[in-house]
Every structure is written in C-alpha cells, then in structure tokens.
Amino acid sequence: MKLLSNRILKAGSALILFLLLWGVGCKEDPPLRDKYLGSFKVHEYCDGDEADYTITIIPSGASENAVNVTNIWNTGQTVSGEVVTSTGNLVIKYQSCDGFKISGGGWVAENQLNFNVTIFPDGGGYFDCTITGNRI
C-alpha cells in the first residue's frame, strides 16, 4: 500500500510540475503594433512649414499588426499602416486620402513617435515631413 501511495505521489508531482512548466512557455507575445497604440502630441515639420497637433493610433482589423493613424498632416483623416515583423517599424504604404496622397513610416521608442512621410497634395507637388512627438 505504501509503495502504491509513493507512486501516486510521484506521478502527481510530475504532472503538476509538467503543467506548471508548460503554462510558463505558453505566453503569447502581444502584437508588435501595441507599442504604437495611443495618442501622441506631435510637432510636424514639412519643407519649412510647422504645426503642432495630436495623432491617434488604434488597432485595425485588417491584420494582427495593422493600425489606423488618425489626423496625420493635421487633416482629421485616417490612414492605414502596418508594423513590419522583421523591423518593428510602422509602414504607411502609398494611399489616397481626401485632398492628398501619403506614404512613409516610422517607429516608436520609449513613448516617442518618429515619422517620416511624404505628402502629395492633389494639386501637385509634394512635401517631405518629419513628425515627432510624445505619448499623451
């Protein structure tokens, strides 16, 4: 009887240890986009013109690392972006908005947003813009 209870105790201990170790290894990393989510008070410099405003970045349902960026170029409009798995950078692929087209991207480091985008107004020409700011 004592031998049977020792075997049950050892088997039970091994099972508990296995379950504890298995649970530790099962944590999923949050999507890369999570570090971009939130609102940022930014300063924009576009070929000599400057402006201060707020950008808001929220998740998009397009993919796990997709986001929507609202108010870029201080227009109130929303553009889509995707965080690239290999670099962790946010890419805004060339896309049309009301009155302009945009492409570019950037990164977030310790709550500071850094974007470099090119704006193509519908009337012609383009603006190279640097947008930097802090999470609010």
A tleap script that builds the chain and sets N, CA, C and O, in Angstrom:
source leaprc.protein.ff14SB
mol = sequence {
  NMET LYS LEU LEU SER ASN ARG ILE LEU LYS
  ALA GLY SER ALA LEU ILE LEU PHE LEU LEU
  LEU TRP GLY VAL GLY CYS LYS GLU ASP PRO
  PRO LEU ARG ASP LYS TYR LEU GLY SER PHE
  LYS VAL HIE GLU TYR CYS ASP GLY ASP GLU
  ALA ASP TYR THR ILE THR ILE ILE PRO SER
  GLY ALA SER GLU ASN ALA VAL ASN VAL THR
  ASN ILE TRP ASN THR GLY GLN THR VAL SER
  GLY GLU VAL VAL THR SER THR GLY ASN LEU
  VAL ILE LYS TYR GLN SER CYS ASP GLY PHE
  LYS ILE SER GLY GLY GLY TRP VAL ALA GLU
  ASN GLN LEU ASN PHE ASN VAL THR ILE PHE
  PRO ASP GLY GLY GLY TYR PHE ASP CYS THR
  ILE THR GLY ASN ARG CILE
}
set mol.1.N position { 0.806 -1.186 0.000 }
set mol.1.CA position { 0.000 0.000 0.000 }
set mol.1.C position { 0.860 1.266 0.000 }
set mol.1.O position { 0.581 2.229 -0.714 }
set mol.2.N position { 1.934 1.235 0.837 }
set mol.2.CA position { 2.821 2.378 0.913 }
set mol.2.C position { 3.511 2.606 -0.432 }
set mol.2.O position { 3.705 3.754 -0.832 }
set mol.3.N position { 3.881 1.543 -1.130 }
set mol.3.CA position { 4.523 1.633 -2.430 }
set mol.3.C position { 3.581 2.285 -3.444 }
set mol.3.O position { 4.018 3.114 -4.243 }
set mol.4.N position { 2.302 1.925 -3.425 }
set mol.4.CA position { 1.311 2.487 -4.333 }
set mol.4.C position { 1.109 3.974 -4.059 }
set mol.4.O position { 1.013 4.761 -5.001 }
set mol.5.N position { 1.043 4.372 -2.807 }
set mol.5.CA position { 0.843 5.791 -2.489 }
set mol.5.C position { 2.071 6.608 -2.863 }
set mol.5.O position { 1.916 7.761 -3.263 }
set mol.6.N position { 3.295 6.067 -2.754 }
set mol.6.CA position { 4.505 6.760 -3.182 }
set mol.6.C position { 4.504 6.966 -4.694 }
set mol.6.O position { 4.894 8.029 -5.178 }
set mol.7.N position { 4.061 5.935 -5.450 }
set mol.7.CA position { 3.997 6.050 -6.914 }
set mol.7.C position { 2.969 7.108 -7.330 }
set mol.7.O position { 3.219 7.893 -8.244 }
set mol.8.N position { 1.835 7.126 -6.669 }
set mol.8.CA position { 0.801 8.110 -6.974 }
set mol.8.C position { 1.304 9.504 -6.652 }
set mol.8.O position { 1.072 10.441 -7.416 }
set mol.9.N position { 1.994 9.650 -5.525 }
set mol.9.CA position { 2.541 10.937 -5.131 }
set mol.9.C position { 3.578 11.418 -6.142 }
set mol.9.O position { 3.562 12.588 -6.525 }
set mol.10.N position { 4.474 10.541 -6.578 }
set mol.10.CA position { 5.493 10.906 -7.566 }
set mol.10.C position { 4.848 11.260 -8.900 }
set mol.10.O position { 5.230 12.245 -9.532 }
set mol.11.N position { 3.872 10.465 -9.331 }
set mol.11.CA position { 3.197 10.733 -10.601 }
set mol.11.C position { 2.436 12.060 -10.533 }
set mol.11.O position { 2.454 12.845 -11.481 }
set mol.12.N position { 1.781 12.297 -9.425 }
set mol.12.CA position { 1.043 13.557 -9.255 }
set mol.12.C position { 1.974 14.746 -9.234 }
set mol.12.O position { 1.663 15.783 -9.819 }
set mol.13.N position { 3.119 14.618 -8.568 }
set mol.13.CA position { 4.102 15.700 -8.525 }
set mol.13.C position { 4.666 15.976 -9.911 }
set mol.13.O position { 4.827 17.132 -10.302 }
set mol.14.N position { 4.964 14.924 -10.645 }
set mol.14.CA position { 5.486 15.082 -12.001 }
set mol.14.C position { 4.463 15.767 -12.891 }
set mol.14.O position { 4.821 16.625 -13.697 }
set mol.15.N position { 3.197 15.399 -12.756 }
set mol.15.CA position { 2.135 16.010 -13.560 }
set mol.15.C position { 1.991 17.492 -13.228 }
set mol.15.O position { 1.858 18.315 -14.134 }
set mol.16.N position { 2.016 17.837 -11.962 }
set mol.16.CA position { 1.911 19.243 -11.564 }
set mol.16.C position { 3.097 20.035 -12.093 }
set mol.16.O position { 2.913 21.137 -12.610 }
set mol.17.N position { 4.305 19.506 -11.977 }
set mol.17.CA position { 5.497 20.174 -12.487 }
set mol.17.C position { 5.394 20.376 -13.991 }
set mol.17.O position { 5.709 21.455 -14.493 }
set mol.18.N position { 4.957 19.355 -14.712 }
set mol.18.CA position { 4.796 19.457 -16.160 }
set mol.18.C position { 3.809 20.565 -16.511 }
set mol.18.O position { 4.088 21.381 -17.390 }
set mol.19.N position { 2.669 20.605 -15.844 }
set mol.19.CA position { 1.648 21.612 -16.140 }
set mol.19.C position { 2.144 23.019 -15.834 }
set mol.19.O position { 1.844 23.956 -16.574 }
set mol.20.N position { 2.897 23.175 -14.753 }
set mol.20.CA position { 3.447 24.486 -14.427 }
set mol.20.C position { 4.447 24.950 -15.478 }
set mol.20.O position { 4.398 26.098 -15.920 }
set mol.21.N position { 5.347 24.067 -15.876 }
set mol.21.CA position { 6.341 24.428 -16.885 }
set mol.21.C position { 5.708 24.668 -18.243 }
set mol.21.O position { 6.133 25.564 -18.973 }
set mol.22.N position { 4.710 23.891 -18.589 }
set mol.22.CA position { 4.027 24.049 -19.868 }
set mol.22.C position { 3.312 25.390 -19.911 }
set mol.22.O position { 3.335 26.065 -20.941 }
set mol.23.N position { 2.688 25.783 -18.830 }
set mol.23.CA position { 1.965 27.051 -18.768 }
set mol.23.C position { 2.887 28.246 -18.910 }
set mol.23.O position { 2.494 29.252 -19.500 }
set mol.24.N position { 4.106 28.167 -18.384 }
set mol.24.CA position { 5.060 29.261 -18.489 }
set mol.24.C position { 5.452 29.489 -19.944 }
set mol.24.O position { 5.602 30.636 -20.364 }
set mol.25.N position { 5.617 28.440 -20.709 }
set mol.25.CA position { 6.044 28.560 -22.088 }
set mol.25.C position { 4.934 28.935 -23.047 }
set mol.25.O position { 5.198 29.152 -24.230 }
set mol.26.N position { 3.711 29.018 -22.578 }
set mol.26.CA position { 2.585 29.261 -23.475 }
set mol.26.C position { 2.178 30.720 -23.569 }
set mol.26.O position { 1.215 31.031 -24.269 }
set mol.27.N position { 2.862 31.615 -22.900 }
set mol.27.CA position { 2.503 33.026 -23.005 }
set mol.27.C position { 2.761 33.507 -24.420 }
set mol.27.O position { 3.817 33.249 -24.998 }
set mol.28.N position { 1.779 34.209 -24.970 }
set mol.28.CA position { 1.947 34.777 -26.296 }
set mol.28.C position { 2.445 36.215 -26.159 }
set mol.28.O position { 2.019 36.952 -25.270 }
set mol.29.N position { 3.342 36.592 -27.044 }
set mol.29.CA position { 3.795 37.977 -27.076 }
set mol.29.C position { 2.669 38.843 -27.615 }
set mol.29.O position { 1.924 38.413 -28.495 }
set mol.30.N position { 2.535 40.060 -27.096 }
set mol.30.CA position { 1.499 40.948 -27.637 }
set mol.30.C position { 1.861 41.326 -29.074 }
set mol.30.O position { 3.034 41.289 -29.444 }
set mol.31.N position { 0.874 41.686 -29.877 }
set mol.31.CA position { 1.182 42.118 -31.246 }
set mol.31.C position { 2.173 43.282 -31.233 }
set mol.31.O position { 2.150 44.113 -30.324 }
set mol.32.N position { 3.029 43.337 -32.229 }
set mol.32.CA position { 4.026 44.410 -32.320 }
set mol.32.C position { 3.382 45.784 -32.349 }
set mol.32.O position { 3.974 46.764 -31.895 }
set mol.33.N position { 2.165 45.855 -32.884 }
set mol.33.CA position { 1.507 47.155 -33.024 }
set mol.33.C position { 1.185 47.796 -31.676 }
set mol.33.O position { 0.989 49.009 -31.601 }
set mol.34.N position { 1.128 46.998 -30.616 }
set mol.34.CA position { 0.678 47.525 -29.324 }
set mol.34.C position { 1.512 48.706 -28.840 }
set mol.34.O position { 0.979 49.598 -28.179 }
set mol.35.N position { 2.811 48.734 -29.153 }
set mol.35.CA position { 3.640 49.853 -28.688 }
set mol.35.C position { 3.311 51.155 -29.410 }
set mol.35.O position { 3.714 52.229 -28.964 }
set mol.36.N position { 2.575 51.067 -30.530 }
set mol.36.CA position { 2.190 52.262 -31.280 }
set mol.36.C position { 0.843 52.824 -30.847 }
set mol.36.O position { 0.537 53.979 -31.141 }
set mol.37.N position { 0.043 52.039 -30.163 }
set mol.37.CA position { -1.327 52.435 -29.860 }
set mol.37.C position { -1.377 53.573 -28.847 }
set mol.37.O position { -0.634 53.584 -27.866 }
set mol.38.N position { -2.265 54.525 -29.102 }
set mol.38.CA position { -2.450 55.642 -28.187 }
set mol.38.C position { -2.451 56.961 -28.927 }
set mol.38.O position { -2.493 57.007 -30.157 }
set mol.39.N position { -2.403 58.032 -28.153 }
set mol.39.CA position { -2.376 59.385 -28.719 }
set mol.39.C position { -1.013 60.012 -28.466 }
set mol.39.O position { -0.380 59.775 -27.436 }
set mol.40.N position { -0.580 60.809 -29.421 }
set mol.40.CA position { 0.730 61.447 -29.366 }
set mol.40.C position { 0.578 62.928 -29.696 }
set mol.40.O position { -0.035 63.281 -30.703 }
set mol.41.N position { 1.129 63.786 -28.858 }
set mol.41.CA position { 1.219 65.217 -29.150 }
set mol.41.C position { 2.459 65.387 -30.008 }
set mol.41.O position { 3.570 65.105 -29.559 }
set mol.42.N position { 2.276 65.853 -31.260 }
set mol.42.CA position { 3.382 65.859 -32.214 }
set mol.42.C position { 3.701 67.262 -32.714 }
set mol.42.O position { 2.883 68.179 -32.649 }
set mol.43.N position { 4.922 67.386 -33.213 }
set mol.43.CA position { 5.373 68.568 -33.939 }
set mol.43.C position { 5.729 68.096 -35.338 }
set mol.43.O position { 6.476 67.133 -35.515 }
set mol.44.N position { 5.186 68.784 -36.320 }
set mol.44.CA position { 5.403 68.401 -37.719 }
set mol.44.C position { 6.196 69.504 -38.417 }
set mol.44.O position { 5.912 70.692 -38.267 }
set mol.45.N position { 7.192 69.075 -39.180 }
set mol.45.CA position { 7.975 69.993 -39.996 }
set mol.45.C position { 7.897 69.489 -41.435 }
set mol.45.O position { 8.375 68.396 -41.741 }
set mol.46.N position { 7.295 70.286 -42.313 }
set mol.46.CA position { 7.114 69.902 -43.722 }
set mol.46.C position { 7.690 70.976 -44.630 }
set mol.46.O position { 7.033 71.976 -44.916 }
set mol.47.N position { 8.908 70.768 -45.079 }
set mol.47.CA position { 9.541 71.689 -46.034 }
set mol.47.C position { 9.355 73.159 -45.655 }
set mol.47.O position { 8.969 73.973 -46.494 }
set mol.48.N position { 9.626 73.499 -44.405 }
set mol.48.CA position { 9.563 74.882 -43.966 }
set mol.48.C position { 8.319 75.241 -43.173 }
set mol.48.O position { 8.349 76.194 -42.393 }
set mol.49.N position { 7.235 74.516 -43.346 }
set mol.49.CA position { 6.023 74.762 -42.565 }
set mol.49.C position { 6.034 73.886 -41.315 }
set mol.49.O position { 6.494 72.745 -41.342 }
set mol.50.N position { 5.517 74.444 -40.218 }
set mol.50.CA position { 5.483 73.698 -38.966 }
set mol.50.C position { 4.091 73.738 -38.362 }
set mol.50.O position { 3.344 74.698 -38.553 }
set mol.51.N position { 3.751 72.684 -37.631 }
set mol.51.CA position { 2.452 72.619 -36.957 }
set mol.51.C position { 2.555 71.688 -35.754 }
set mol.51.O position { 3.360 70.757 -35.742 }
set mol.52.N position { 1.734 71.950 -34.748 }
set mol.52.CA position { 1.613 71.086 -33.573 }
set mol.52.C position { 0.179 70.577 -33.512 }
set mol.52.O position { -0.766 71.347 -33.683 }
set mol.53.N position { 0.020 69.281 -33.268 }
set mol.53.CA position { -1.310 68.678 -33.201 }
set mol.53.C position { -1.207 67.304 -32.563 }
set mol.53.O position { -0.131 66.907 -32.118 }
set mol.54.N position { -2.311 66.576 -32.514 }
set mol.54.CA position { -2.346 65.243 -31.905 }
set mol.54.C position { -2.663 64.194 -32.952 }
set mol.54.O position { -3.550 64.375 -33.787 }
set mol.55.N position { -1.919 63.086 -32.897 }
set mol.55.CA position { -2.166 61.911 -33.741 }
set mol.55.C position { -2.661 60.796 -32.820 }
set mol.55.O position { -2.147 60.624 -31.714 }
set mol.56.N position { -3.649 60.048 -33.274 }
set mol.56.CA position { -4.142 58.898 -32.519 }
set mol.56.C position { -3.977 57.647 -33.369 }
set mol.56.O position { -4.319 57.636 -34.551 }
set mol.57.N position { -3.450 56.592 -32.753 }
set mol.57.CA position { -3.224 55.319 -33.442 }
set mol.57.C position { -4.027 54.243 -32.725 }
set mol.57.O position { -3.885 54.042 -31.519 }
set mol.58.N position { -4.878 53.550 -33.491 }
set mol.58.CA position { -5.734 52.494 -32.936 }
set mol.58.C position { -5.548 51.220 -33.749 }
set mol.58.O position { -5.074 51.273 -34.884 }
set mol.59.N position { -5.919 50.070 -33.175 }
set mol.59.CA position { -5.809 48.819 -33.925 }
set mol.59.C position { -6.756 48.810 -35.126 }
set mol.59.O position { -7.829 49.412 -35.097 }
set mol.60.N position { -6.339 48.124 -36.160 }
set mol.60.CA position { -7.190 47.886 -37.329 }
set mol.60.C position { -7.461 46.398 -37.389 }
set mol.60.O position { -6.621 45.598 -36.977 }
set mol.61.N position { -8.604 46.021 -37.888 }
set mol.61.CA position { -8.936 44.610 -38.004 }
set mol.61.C position { -8.338 43.943 -39.220 }
set mol.61.O position { -8.578 42.758 -39.452 }
set mol.62.N position { -7.559 44.680 -40.007 }
set mol.62.CA position { -7.012 44.120 -41.250 }
set mol.62.C position { -6.031 42.974 -40.992 }
set mol.62.O position { -5.990 42.013 -41.760 }
set mol.63.N position { -5.244 43.069 -39.923 }
set mol.63.CA position { -4.315 42.007 -39.544 }
set mol.63.C position { -3.867 42.258 -38.109 }
set mol.63.O position { -4.208 43.278 -37.511 }
set mol.64.N position { -3.103 41.321 -37.566 }
set mol.64.CA position { -2.660 41.428 -36.180 }
set mol.64.C position { -1.804 42.670 -35.924 }
set mol.64.O position { -1.836 43.220 -34.823 }
set mol.65.N position { -1.045 43.117 -36.916 }
set mol.65.CA position { -0.155 44.263 -36.732 }
set mol.65.C position { -0.593 45.497 -37.508 }
set mol.65.O position { 0.198 46.421 -37.700 }
set mol.66.N position { -1.848 45.520 -37.956 }
set mol.66.CA position { -2.369 46.672 -38.693 }
set mol.66.C position { -2.908 47.728 -37.735 }
set mol.66.O position { -3.452 47.409 -36.677 }
set mol.67.N position { -2.744 48.998 -38.126 }
set mol.67.CA position { -3.238 50.114 -37.332 }
set mol.67.C position { -3.904 51.147 -38.234 }
set mol.67.O position { -3.709 51.156 -39.449 }
set mol.68.N position { -4.695 52.017 -37.609 }
set mol.68.CA position { -5.229 53.204 -38.263 }
set mol.68.C position { -4.630 54.416 -37.566 }
set mol.68.O position { -4.653 54.513 -36.339 }
set mol.69.N position { -4.098 55.336 -38.355 }
set mol.69.CA position { -3.473 56.554 -37.838 }
set mol.69.C position { -4.392 57.718 -38.191 }
set mol.69.O position { -4.609 58.018 -39.365 }
set mol.70.N position { -4.928 58.367 -37.165 }
set mol.70.CA position { -5.875 59.463 -37.394 }
set mol.70.C position { -5.215 60.814 -37.155 }
set mol.70.O position { -4.498 61.004 -36.173 }
set mol.71.N position { -5.464 61.734 -38.052 }
set mol.71.CA position { -5.057 63.136 -38.003 }
set mol.71.C position { -3.627 63.371 -38.463 }
set mol.71.O position { -3.029 64.385 -38.101 }
set mol.72.N position { -3.071 62.477 -39.238 }
set mol.72.CA position { -1.739 62.736 -39.776 }
set mol.72.C position { -1.852 63.906 -40.760 }
set mol.72.O position { -2.824 63.983 -41.511 }
set mol.73.N position { -0.910 64.782 -40.766 }
set mol.73.CA position { -0.869 66.030 -41.536 }
set mol.73.C position { -1.954 66.994 -41.066 }
set mol.73.O position { -2.327 67.926 -41.779 }
set mol.74.N position { -2.462 66.751 -39.838 }
set mol.74.CA position { -3.439 67.610 -39.180 }
set mol.74.C position { -4.713 67.800 -40.007 }
set mol.74.O position { -5.284 68.890 -40.034 }
set mol.75.N position { -5.151 66.741 -40.677 }
set mol.75.CA position { -6.334 66.824 -41.538 }
set mol.75.C position { -7.559 66.174 -40.930 }
set mol.75.O position { -8.664 66.336 -41.448 }
set mol.76.N position { -7.386 65.437 -39.837 }
set mol.76.CA position { -8.506 64.708 -39.259 }
set mol.76.C position { -8.785 63.388 -39.956 }
set mol.76.O position { -9.628 62.614 -39.502 }
set mol.77.N position { -8.095 63.124 -41.041 }
set mol.77.CA position { -8.322 61.895 -41.798 }
set mol.77.C position { -7.529 60.727 -41.214 }
set mol.77.O position { -6.584 60.908 -40.446 }
set mol.78.N position { -7.946 59.533 -41.604 }
set mol.78.CA position { -7.314 58.313 -41.117 }
set mol.78.C position { -6.617 57.592 -42.265 }
set mol.78.O position { -7.180 57.412 -43.345 }
set mol.79.N position { -5.371 57.183 -42.003 }
set mol.79.CA position { -4.622 56.370 -42.960 }
set mol.79.C position { -4.305 55.032 -42.304 }
set mol.79.O position { -4.260 54.924 -41.078 }
set mol.80.N position { -4.087 54.023 -43.129 }
set mol.80.CA position { -3.777 52.697 -42.590 }
set mol.80.C position { -2.273 52.466 -42.598 }
set mol.80.O position { -1.546 53.005 -43.433 }
set mol.81.N position { -1.829 51.658 -41.656 }
set mol.81.CA position { -0.424 51.300 -41.556 }
set mol.81.C position { -0.279 49.883 -41.053 }
set mol.81.O position { -1.239 49.267 -40.589 }
set mol.82.N position { 0.926 49.378 -41.151 }
set mol.82.CA position { 1.206 48.009 -40.723 }
set mol.82.C position { 2.596 47.976 -40.103 }
set mol.82.O position { 3.545 48.529 -40.658 }
set mol.83.N position { 2.710 47.323 -38.949 }
set mol.83.CA position { 4.005 47.157 -38.308 }
set mol.83.C position { 4.683 45.944 -38.935 }
set mol.83.O position { 4.117 44.851 -38.970 }
set mol.84.N position { 5.894 46.150 -39.427 }
set mol.84.CA position { 6.652 45.098 -40.099 }
set mol.84.C position { 7.313 44.209 -39.051 }
set mol.84.O position { 8.038 44.694 -38.183 }
set mol.85.N position { 7.058 42.915 -39.138 }
set mol.85.CA position { 7.554 41.975 -38.135 }
set mol.85.C position { 9.074 41.988 -38.033 }
set mol.85.O position { 9.607 41.946 -36.924 }
set mol.86.N position { 9.781 42.043 -39.145 }
set mol.86.CA position { 11.241 41.921 -39.116 }
set mol.86.C position { 11.931 43.148 -38.512 }
set mol.86.O position { 13.023 43.022 -37.957 }
set mol.87.N position { 11.314 44.335 -38.610 }
set mol.87.CA position { 11.969 45.556 -38.118 }
set mol.87.C position { 11.259 46.196 -36.934 }
set mol.87.O position { 11.885 46.921 -36.160 }
set mol.88.N position { 9.963 45.941 -36.782 }
set mol.88.CA position { 9.179 46.603 -35.749 }
set mol.88.C position { 8.763 48.010 -36.141 }
set mol.88.O position { 8.121 48.701 -35.350 }
set mol.89.N position { 9.114 48.451 -37.349 }
set mol.89.CA position { 8.744 49.779 -37.822 }
set mol.89.C position { 7.335 49.781 -38.397 }
set mol.89.O position { 6.852 48.765 -38.897 }
set mol.90.N position { 6.691 50.927 -38.319 }
set mol.90.CA position { 5.360 51.115 -38.893 }
set mol.90.C position { 5.511 51.647 -40.307 }
set mol.90.O position { 6.219 52.628 -40.536 }
set mol.91.N position { 4.845 51.000 -41.257 }
set mol.91.CA position { 4.891 51.416 -42.652 }
set mol.91.C position { 3.514 51.908 -43.072 }
set mol.91.O position { 2.505 51.237 -42.858 }
set mol.92.N position { 3.493 53.088 -43.672 }
set mol.92.CA position { 2.273 53.626 -44.280 }
set mol.92.C position { 2.490 53.536 -45.785 }
set mol.92.O position { 3.208 54.344 -46.373 }
set mol.93.N position { 1.857 52.541 -46.399 }
set mol.93.CA position { 2.008 52.359 -47.835 }
set mol.93.C position { 1.290 53.478 -48.574 }
set mol.93.O position { 0.342 54.070 -48.058 }
set mol.94.N position { 1.746 53.759 -49.778 }
set mol.94.CA position { 1.163 54.812 -50.609 }
set mol.94.C position { -0.345 54.616 -50.683 }
set mol.94.O position { -0.820 53.551 -51.077 }
set mol.95.N position { -1.104 55.656 -50.300 }
set mol.95.CA position { -2.559 55.568 -50.308 }
set mol.95.C position { -3.169 56.944 -50.506 }
set mol.95.O position { -2.542 57.970 -50.243 }
set mol.96.N position { -4.398 56.939 -50.972 }
set mol.96.CA position { -5.124 58.178 -51.251 }
set mol.96.C position { -6.021 58.569 -50.091 }
set mol.96.O position { -6.670 57.728 -49.469 }
set mol.97.N position { -6.042 59.863 -49.817 }
set mol.97.CA position { -6.953 60.453 -48.841 }
set mol.97.C position { -7.721 61.556 -49.561 }
set mol.97.O position { -7.513 61.779 -50.754 }
set mol.98.N position { -8.591 62.234 -48.859 }
set mol.98.CA position { -9.337 63.331 -49.443 }
set mol.98.C position { -8.419 64.548 -49.548 }
set mol.98.O position { -8.152 65.210 -48.545 }
set mol.99.N position { -7.940 64.842 -50.742 }
set mol.99.CA position { -7.103 66.017 -50.969 }
set mol.99.C position { -5.611 65.757 -51.060 }
set mol.99.O position { -4.852 66.656 -51.424 }
set mol.100.N position { -5.177 64.552 -50.739 }
set mol.100.CA position { -3.744 64.249 -50.820 }
set mol.100.C position { -3.507 62.741 -50.848 }
set mol.100.O position { -4.408 61.944 -50.587 }
set mol.101.N position { -2.283 62.381 -51.170 }
set mol.101.CA position { -1.815 61.001 -51.067 }
set mol.101.C position { -0.646 61.012 -50.094 }
set mol.101.O position { -0.020 62.049 -49.874 }
set mol.102.N position { -0.358 59.853 -49.513 }
set mol.102.CA position { 0.679 59.790 -48.486 }
set mol.102.C position { 1.417 58.469 -48.552 }
set mol.102.O position { 0.847 57.451 -48.946 }
set mol.103.N position { 2.679 58.481 -48.168 }
set mol.103.CA position { 3.446 57.249 -47.936 }
set mol.103.C position { 4.549 57.585 -46.946 }
set mol.103.O position { 4.938 58.744 -46.801 }
set mol.104.N position { 5.045 56.569 -46.272 }
set mol.104.CA position { 6.129 56.782 -45.323 }
set mol.104.C position { 6.090 55.785 -44.199 }
set mol.104.O position { 5.685 54.638 -44.388 }
set mol.105.N position { 6.511 56.218 -43.025 }
set mol.105.CA position { 6.511 55.322 -41.881 }
set mol.105.C position { 7.343 55.880 -40.752 }
set mol.105.O position { 7.774 57.033 -40.769 }
set mol.106.N position { 7.555 55.021 -39.768 }
set mol.106.CA position { 8.325 55.464 -38.624 }
set mol.106.C position { 8.395 54.427 -37.536 }
set mol.106.O position { 8.221 53.234 -37.783 }
set mol.107.N position { 8.654 54.891 -36.320 }
set mol.107.CA position { 8.850 53.989 -35.201 }
set mol.107.C position { 8.481 54.706 -33.901 }
set mol.107.O position { 8.359 55.930 -33.855 }
set mol.108.N position { 8.308 53.911 -32.858 }
set mol.108.CA position { 8.112 54.417 -31.507 }
set mol.108.C position { 9.228 53.854 -30.641 }
set mol.108.O position { 9.491 52.651 -30.660 }
set mol.109.N position { 9.879 54.720 -29.887 }
set mol.109.CA position { 10.914 54.297 -28.942 }
set mol.109.C position { 10.656 55.011 -27.625 }
set mol.109.O position { 10.682 56.240 -27.558 }
set mol.110.N position { 10.407 54.230 -26.578 }
set mol.110.CA position { 10.170 54.781 -25.243 }
set mol.110.C position { 9.167 55.922 -25.262 }
set mol.110.O position { 9.441 57.008 -24.751 }
set mol.111.N position { 8.014 55.673 -25.848 }
set mol.111.CA position { 6.888 56.608 -25.897 }
set mol.111.C position { 7.109 57.826 -26.778 }
set mol.111.O position { 6.318 58.768 -26.732 }
set mol.112.N position { 8.162 57.828 -27.576 }
set mol.112.CA position { 8.360 58.913 -28.532 }
set mol.112.C position { 8.087 58.395 -29.938 }
set mol.112.O position { 8.642 57.380 -30.359 }
set mol.113.N position { 7.228 59.103 -30.653 }
set mol.113.CA position { 6.852 58.763 -32.023 }
set mol.113.C position { 7.750 59.510 -32.996 }
set mol.113.O position { 8.013 60.699 -32.817 }
set mol.114.N position { 8.220 58.819 -34.022 }
set mol.114.CA position { 9.046 59.417 -35.065 }
set mol.114.C position { 8.536 58.934 -36.415 }
set mol.114.O position { 8.599 57.740 -36.709 }
set mol.115.N position { 8.030 59.851 -37.240 }
set mol.115.CA position { 7.528 59.513 -38.573 }
set mol.115.C position { 8.246 60.364 -39.610 }
set mol.115.O position { 8.556 61.532 -39.374 }
set mol.116.N position { 8.500 59.764 -40.746 }
set mol.116.CA position { 8.933 60.479 -41.939 }
set mol.116.C position { 7.957 60.083 -43.038 }
set mol.116.O position { 7.878 58.916 -43.421 }
set mol.117.N position { 7.214 61.068 -43.540 }
set mol.117.CA position { 6.212 60.792 -44.562 }
set mol.117.C position { 6.371 61.778 -45.711 }
set mol.117.O position { 6.922 62.867 -45.552 }
set mol.118.N position { 5.880 61.372 -46.851 }
set mol.118.CA position { 5.796 62.268 -48.000 }
set mol.118.C position { 4.325 62.466 -48.315 }
set mol.118.O position { 3.570 61.506 -48.462 }
set mol.119.N position { 3.932 63.726 -48.416 }
set mol.119.CA position { 2.566 64.110 -48.721 }
set mol.119.C position { 2.531 64.624 -50.159 }
set mol.119.O position { 3.339 65.466 -50.552 }
set mol.120.N position { 1.581 64.103 -50.934 }
set mol.120.CA position { 1.396 64.511 -52.322 }
set mol.120.C position { 0.023 65.175 -52.453 }
set mol.120.O position { -0.971 64.481 -52.665 }
set mol.121.N position { -0.052 66.514 -52.331 }
set mol.121.CA position { -1.353 67.184 -52.469 }
set mol.121.C position { -1.943 66.932 -53.860 }
set mol.121.O position { -1.215 66.786 -54.843 }
set mol.122.N position { -3.280 66.885 -53.919 }
set mol.122.CA position { -3.939 66.645 -55.205 }
set mol.122.C position { -3.609 67.710 -56.242 }
set mol.122.O position { -3.686 67.428 -57.438 }
set mol.123.N position { -3.248 68.914 -55.833 }
set mol.123.CA position { -2.915 69.992 -56.765 }
set mol.123.C position { -1.525 69.872 -57.370 }
set mol.123.O position { -1.153 70.684 -58.217 }
set mol.124.N position { -0.746 68.871 -56.951 }
set mol.124.CA position { 0.599 68.684 -57.482 }
set mol.124.C position { 1.664 68.979 -56.447 }
set mol.124.O position { 1.395 69.577 -55.406 }
set mol.125.N position { 2.874 68.553 -56.750 }
set mol.125.CA position { 3.999 68.749 -55.854 }
set mol.125.C position { 4.003 67.733 -54.718 }
set mol.125.O position { 3.225 66.778 -54.710 }
set mol.126.N position { 4.889 67.959 -53.767 }
set mol.126.CA position { 4.968 67.070 -52.607 }
set mol.126.C position { 5.653 67.792 -51.460 }
set mol.126.O position { 6.344 68.792 -51.656 }
set mol.127.N position { 5.444 67.261 -50.245 }
set mol.127.CA position { 6.088 67.751 -49.043 }
set mol.127.C position { 6.729 66.575 -48.328 }
set mol.127.O position { 6.076 65.559 -48.087 }
set mol.128.N position { 8.007 66.709 -47.988 }
set mol.128.CA position { 8.661 65.737 -47.120 }
set mol.128.C position { 8.483 66.217 -45.687 }
set mol.128.O position { 8.870 67.335 -45.345 }
set mol.129.N position { 7.901 65.371 -44.858 }
set mol.129.CA position { 7.541 65.772 -43.496 }
set mol.129.C position { 8.210 64.887 -42.460 }
set mol.129.O position { 8.308 63.670 -42.624 }
set mol.130.N position { 8.669 65.526 -41.389 }
set mol.130.CA position { 9.153 64.837 -40.201 }
set mol.130.C position { 8.174 65.140 -39.088 }
set mol.130.O position { 7.876 66.299 -38.802 }
set mol.131.N position { 7.679 64.090 -38.464 }
set mol.131.CA position { 6.697 64.226 -37.392 }
set mol.131.C position { 7.251 63.536 -36.152 }
set mol.131.O position { 7.513 62.333 -36.168 }
set mol.132.N position { 7.428 64.297 -35.084 }
set mol.132.CA position { 7.934 63.725 -33.836 }
set mol.132.C position { 7.023 64.154 -32.685 }
set mol.132.O position { 6.435 65.235 -32.713 }
set mol.133.N position { 6.919 63.301 -31.690 }
set mol.133.CA position { 6.094 63.669 -30.544 }
set mol.133.C position { 6.128 62.634 -29.452 }
set mol.133.O position { 6.764 61.587 -29.575 }
set mol.134.N position { 5.430 62.948 -28.379 }
set mol.134.CA position { 5.402 62.084 -27.198 }
set mol.134.C position { 4.000 61.592 -26.916 }
set mol.134.O position { 3.014 62.282 -27.174 }
set mol.135.N position { 3.929 60.382 -26.381 }
set mol.135.CA position { 2.648 59.798 -25.985 }
set mol.135.C position { 2.003 60.671 -24.903 }
set mol.135.O position { 2.672 61.141 -23.983 }
set mol.136.N position { 0.692 60.874 -25.036 }
set mol.136.CA position { -0.025 61.655 -24.016 }
set mol.136.C position { -1.043 60.784 -23.320 }
set mol.136.O position { -1.750 61.253 -22.428 }
savepdb mol mol.pdb
quit
